[in-house]
Amino acid sequence: MSKYNAPALEKGLDILEYLSYRAIPLSQVEIAKGINKSANEFYRMLVCLEERGYISKDSSSGKFSLTLKLFQLSHSHSPIDGLLSASKAIMEKLSHKTNQSCHLSIIKDKELMVVSQVKSPGPVSLSIEEGSTFPLIKTASGKVILACLDDKYRNDILQSDNYFMSFSDEKQIQFMQQLESIKVNGYVLQKSNFNLGVTDLSVPVGSSKSGLFGALAISSLGDVSKEQESSEYLVESIFEAAKSINKAIGLKS
């Protein structure tokens, strides 16, 4: 239950979300049925949204549909755009240097979202679709991000994470200790929880105190452990790439 009620705003958001979900023009009656409201109850809201350019009404059918205004607003200013543009060339260099695939992820709605990837230049490579989401606690990048968050924000995420809350008290303590270790070491190297034979290496990029924050990861086709010389090379290479990205977005090293 929300602490503060804003009925008019909620009606407007219900309309926009339902039109987005259905993705087809709908009549006032159809929208009302979809959001469990009476048609007359939100007529003024429809008029307001139309006047502000968020929805349009077809002159012949009288049905409403979304315009591109929300899309334009979402792309007019996004802090992550700076991170993406600064990191792409550096990620390509990292991929060619290590002969491994790499990807960049951010936290989105308390999940890990992959926002950019570069495939390995070799004939066989891993590919993670941009826009894919994963549970934070089950990924190397998610753990890196969690380790860098302030305590309040991290605890808020974990308390609403079904995977974490299903852990025993002992396992929760062990997980928190792992995050502290990651914070000290500055990276995590682990076998993938989603792909057999894949090892993920991840480091933070940007700053958790700003909108420019995420995790850079190398996904290696093979078993890589901290004791192997190859892991030293990968760790050194990914730290160098992260440092270059931070410099490119104007952060002090």
N, C-alpha and C positions, 0 to 999 in steps of 0.2 A: 504494500500500500504506500503510495506516494505521501510524503510529509505535507506537501502543498498541492492543492487542487487548482487546475486551470481548465475548466470545462470547455471553453471556446477553443483554446489551443489544442486540447485533446481531440476534439471533433475534427479540426482541420488536419491534424496528423493522421487520424484514422482514415480520413478520405484519401489523403496522399498515399498512405501505405497500402490501402486496399486497391487503389488504381494501379499502383506499381506491381502489386502481387498478381492481379488479374491480367494486366498488360493488354487489355482490350478496352475500347470505348464502352462506357456503361451509362445507363440512364440514372436519373435521380432515385427512382424506385429501386433499381438494382443495387445501387450503392447503399441505400438505406437498409436493404435486406442483408447485405454483406457485412455491415458494421453494427447490425442490431439497433438501428435508430429509426425513428419515424421520418418520412421524407420531408415533412415540414419543419422538423426539428433543426435541420442544418442547412436550410435553403440559403440563408444569409451567408453562411460560411462558403457555400459553393460560389455565390456571387463574388464574395471577397477574393477567393482564390483565383477566380477567373479574371477579375479586374487587376490583380497583382501579377498575372501572367504565369501562374503555376499550373493551371489547367485551362483547357480550351473546350468550347461547346460547339459541336457540329451543327451548322445551321439547318440542315435537312433532317437529321435523325434526332437532334436534341440531346445526344449522348456526350458525356464528358470523357476527356482523356488527358494524360499528363503532357505538358510541354517539355522542352529541353531546359527550362530555367533551373531546375534542381541540379541537372548535370553541369550546367554552366557555373553555378555557384560552387559546386564541389570541386571544380577544376580551376576556379579563379585564383585561389591561393591555398596551396597545400605545402606545409613544411617538408613533407616527405619528398616532394618534387626535387628540392635542392639536394637531398641525400641521394636520390636516384641518379640525377644527372652527374653528380660528382663521383659516384662510385662505378659507373658502367665501364669506363675505359680501364680503371684500375682492376676491376674484376676480370676483364678480358686478359689483362696482363698476367694476373695471378693464375688464371686457368691455363694459359700457355706455359707459364713458368713451371707449374707443378704437374701439368698434364692431367688435371682433375677438374671435375665440374665444381662450380661454386654458386652460392646463392645468398641473397640478402633478405632478411625477414624483419618484420616489426611486430609490435603487439597491437592487436585490433580486437576490440570487444572481448578482452580477456583471453584471447587465443593468439597463437602464432600464425601470422600470415606471410607467405612468401611473396615478395613484391618485385624481385628481379632475379634472373638466373643467367648463368653463362655455362654452356655445355663444354665438356672436355674436347680439345681439338683432336683427340684420338678417334679411331674407328668405332670404339665402344664407349658410350658415356651415359651418365645418369641424367635424367631430365625431371625436374619438379615443376609442375605447371604453376605459373604465376597466378596468384589469387587463391592458391590452395591454403587451407587452414588446418592446424594441428593443435592438440592439447599442449599447453606450454610445458607441463612437467614431464612429458614423454619425449621431448626433443632436446638435442644439445643446445640449439639456439634459444629455445624457450628457457632452459635453465640459466643460460648466460644472462638473458634479459632479466629474469627473476632475481638473480644474484645482484644485479646493479640497481634495482629499484629501492626506494626508501621503504623502511619497515612497514609503514602504514598501508601504502599502496600494495606492497607484496602480500601482506596478510589479508587484505580485502580480496585479492584475486584468489588466493589459496583457499580461503574460507568458502568461496562459491564454486570451487573446483571439485566436481564429483569424484574424480580419481584420487585427489589428495585426501578428501574427507573419508574415503573408503580405507585409507591406510590405518594401521594400528597406531597407537600413540608412539610406540618405539620406532616404527617406520617413518612417521612424520618427523620425529627428532632427527633420524638419520638423514632424511632428505634435506632438512634445514642445515645440518652440518655440511652436507655436500655443497649447498649453495654458498656457505661461508668459505669453503675451500676453493670454489670456483672464483669467488670474489678476490681472494688472495692471489691465486695463480694467474687470473686474467683470461683463462680459457677452459674449455672442457673438451675432452677426447673420449668418445664412447661409441660402442656398437649401436647401429641404428635399431630403433624399436619397430621400424616399419619395413625395412628391407634387409633380407638375409645377405650376409657377405659384404655389408656396407659399413664403413666407419665414418662417423661425423666428427669434424673438428670445428669448433665455433669460438669466436671472440666478439666482444662488444664493439660497436662503432657509434660515434656521436656521443651525445650526453643525455643521460636520463632526466636531467633537469630542464631539457628543452624538447621541442617537437622533433628534433633531429636525433633520433635514437633507434638503434636496431642491433642486429647481430649478423655478422658475416660468417659464412660457413663453407667448408670444403667437404664434399661427400666423396669419399674414396672407395673405389671398387676393390676391396681387399681388406684383410685383417691388419690394421695398424695399431701398434701398442706403443706406450711411452718408452719402452726399452729399445725400440728399433731406431736405427739411424734415420730412416725415412721420415719418421714422425718429427724428429728434430728439424729436418728441412721444411716440412709442412708447417710446423708451428712458427718457425722463423719467417717463412714466406707470408703466412696469413697475418702475423703481427705487423710486418712491413706494409702490407696492403691496407690494414686497418689504420695505421699511422698516416698513410698517404690520403686516405679518405677523410680522416679527421682534419688534416691540414687543408684539404680542398674545400671543406665546408666552414673553414675559419676557426676551428678549435685549436687551442694550444695543446702541444704534445705533453 
